[in-house]
Each structure stands twice: as structure tokens, then as C-alpha cells.
Amino acid sequence: MAPEKLKGIVFDLDGTLIQSKIDFPKMKRNMIGILESNGISEGVLTPTDTTVVTLEKAERMWDESGKPEEERIPVRAELNDAMNRGELEAIPLVREIEGASETIRKLKEKGYKMVILTRSHNSYAVEALRKIGALRHFDLILGRGETRKPKPYAEALRHTAELIGLELDELVFVGDHHIDAQSAVNAGCTFIGVDTGRRGRDSWQGEQPETLLGSIKDLPEYLDDI
């Protein structure tokens, strides 16, 4: 990254700016139940997969079985509702990662464009940021279904850059998970990791990023140093 070119910072949400208590195993079990009621064989899907992987597997199986598009649309809506419920139920338990709101304020005052790119629902992201007092500092919040493809596909960051009128080499993406890192690699965007993911170092699946900060509160100093 050429520091003099940096104009925007894209942040992941959970594990990067906030800690939440979303019951992901329950959410995934609910999703699998919906899919098994709509043509997916029992036992094929597993709650150990991410929601994106689960949805991709379901689409492939529907393709193989010839399930018509008009029959898929209401199932997708039901799946989205299940994810939304799981996330919104967790809002009362959302906590700021130490120093996150102050960090966001400092970076905004430096003139950076500030963006959230998350695989959670937009409403969840908005309410979580409101709860930690950081909502007003963001220029754009992109949630589930609001980019052409989700992270880790390159289209997620490409679409983000287009919406805020910047080039990818004018952005840095900050996240806590290997999916975030892979998204940056796929898009050709600089990545900065933070070591506050829900699963600790296991969040990187053995591929720790080149730049890994202790937490989001270290980001302003790091950017000043470079």
C-alpha cells in the first residue's frame, strides 16, 4: 500500500469492531432444516460450514436436481429471515471491542471515507454501530445481499470501491477472519488483520496475514507510522 494514496478504510464488523453473542450453530441448524424441507437430502449439509458455503452447496444441489428458480426464491427469503432473526436477537449482547468507537472517530477526523462490509444483515450492522456510538462516522454500510457477491469474492470489495468512488489501491480492508483476508487478496486490496476474532488465531486457519495488529485501537498509530 502506498500510504499517500490511502483515502478509504473498509471494516468488517463482528470480531473487528464489536463482539457479539450470535448463536451461529442454532442459526445454521435452522437454515439446514429449511433446506432439508426444500429438496436437500438430510445429512448432506453441516453446521460446521459457513452460511455462505451452506447456501452455495444448496444452490449446486438444486441445479443438479433441476429445481425451478421460482421455487427457490421463497426458500431464499425464508433462509434470509432465519439469519436476520438470529442476528437481531443478539443486539442486546453486542459489546464494543475496546477502543473501537474512539478509533473510528479519530480516523474519520483524518478525512478517510469509512465503510462497513459485512456478511450480516444491514439492520444488524446499523443497530450494532448505533449501540457503540459509531454509526454517524460511516459513509456506507453494506450488509448481506448488498454486494454482487459476498466476501470472499472479489466482487464484494470491487462493488464497495465503486459505490464510494475510490480505486481499490486507495482502500485498505480491516478484518479479523481468513475470509476477510481472502476477500482482499481476491480483489487486489491491501489487508490489515486484527487479532480479536471470535476464534482467536484459529480465525486465520493457519494463514496469518502479513500485517496483524493486536486490535482495532492500534490502527491509527499503525497508519501514522507508515
N, C-alpha and C positions, 0 to 999 in steps of 0.2 A: 504494500500500500504506500502510495506517495502521500504523506501527511498533508501537504499543502493542497491536495485535491479533495480532501475529505469534506463533504457537505451534508451528509445524512447518516444517521445511525438507525439500523433496524434491530429491534429487540424481539426475542422470544419472550414468552410471558411466564408460564409455570416453571419454577426452578431457576429462573433468571432474575425476575423482579419480585415474584411472590412465591410463597409456599402455600399449597392448598391441600385439602383432605378429600379430593375427589376419589370416590370408590371405583377405581378403574376395573377391578375384577368383576364387581357387580354390573357395571355398565356393559362390559364385554359379554358377560353371560346373558344379559337381556338382549343384546344385539344378536348373539348366536341363536337364542330362542326364536327371535323374529325370523331370522334367515332359515332356520330349520322348518319353520311353519310355511315357508315360501319356496320350497323346492330344493333346498340344500340338504344333503344327506346328513344324518346325525353322526357325530363323532369326527367329522372332517375338519371342522373349524375348532380352534383352540383359543382360550382367553389369554394365552401367553403371547399371542401375536398382537401387534399394534392394531388400532382400529383401522388405519389405512390399509394395512396388509389384509385384514379380515374382509374389508369391502372389496378390495381388488380380487381376492380369491372368489368371493361370491359372484362378482361380475363375470369372471372367467368360466365358472361353472354354469352360470345362466347362458353364456354364449354357447357352451358345449351342448347344453340341453335345448337350445333354441327358444328360451323364454322370451316372449314378445316384449318390446320396450314399454308398451302401455301397461303391462303387468308389473314392470319393475318400478315405475315411477311412484306408486303409493307405498311400496316397500321401502324405497329410499327415504321417503318422507317420514315413515314410522321409525326408521333407524335414526334419522336426524333428531327426531323428537326424543328418542331414548337417550341420545348423547346430551342433548340440551338439558334434560331433566337432571341427569347425573351431575352436570357441571353447576347448574344454578343451585342445586341443593347444597353445594359446598361453599357458596359465597359467604355464609356467616362465619366459616372457619378460615377464610383467607387471611394470611398474615404477610406483611411486608418482609422481604429479605433485608436484613439490617443495612440501612443507608441507601436503599433503593430510591425512595422519593426525593431525598436530598441530591443524589447523583443525577437523577432525571432533571431536576430544577437547574443544577449547575450546567449541565450540557445544553439545555435549551437556551440558557442565558448566553452561551457562547455562539448561538446562532445556527446550530445544527437543525436540520429537519429531523423530526422524531417520529418513528413508526413502530407499531406493533405488528408482528407477523406470527400468528398462532394457528394451531390446528383445532383450537377450541372455538366455541361459538362467539360471535361478535358481542352478544349481550352479556355473556360471562366476562369477557375481557373488559368491557366498559364498566361493569359493576365492580370488578376486582380493582381496576385502576382508580375508580372513584373512592373505593374504600380506603386505599392507601394514600389518597390525596394527590395522585399524579395524573389524573385524566386530562386536566387542562393543558398539559405540556405536550400532548401528542397531536401531530398534524394529520395522522392517518392511522386507523386501526383496521387490520384485515384479519378476519376470522375464517372459520371453516366455510368452504364453498365460495369464498370471495376472491380467490385467485383461480387462474385457468386450471392449474393442478396444484395439489398441496405440497408442502415440504415432504420429502427431499427433492422433488422435481425442480429442475432449473426454472420452469415457468413461474414458480411462486415468487422468487426474487426478481425475475425479469419484469413480471407484471407490477410488482411493488415499485420498482425503479421508474417504470413508465408513468405510473399514477402520480408520483411526486416530482416528475420532470427532471430526474437525475440519471446519469450513466452508472452502470454497475461499479466502475472503478472510482466513483465518487461516494460509494457507500461502504460501510462496514456492518457486518451482521454479528450480533452478540447472542450467544445461546449457551445452554447447559447440557446439550444432548448430542449424541452422534448423528442424529437425523438433522439437527441444525447445521452441524459441520459439513455433512454430506450435501446439504442444500446449497451451501456457499460454494463448495467445490464444483458442483454441477453447473452453477451459474457463473463461475469465474469471479466470485466476490470474496473480498478479504473477510476472514472469520476470526473472532476473538471468543474463546471459551471462558466460562466461569465455572468454578468448582463447587457449585451449590445445588447440583441436580439431586433429584429425589433418591437416586440410587448411588450417589457418590461417584467414585471413579469408575464404577461399573456402567455409568451412563455413557461412557465413550466406547464401550465394547472393545477395549484393547487398542484403540486408535486415538490416543490423546492428541488434541490439536497442538500445533506448533506454539501458539500463544494461549496460555491458560492462566487466568487471573484467579485469585482467591475468591473474589466475589465482585458483584457489580460496583461496590463502593470504591474499588481500585481503578475503575475505568478512567475517570477524569485525569488522574495523575499519570496513568499509562499513556494516554493520548497527548498530554502535555510533554512528556519525556521524549516521545518520538518526533 
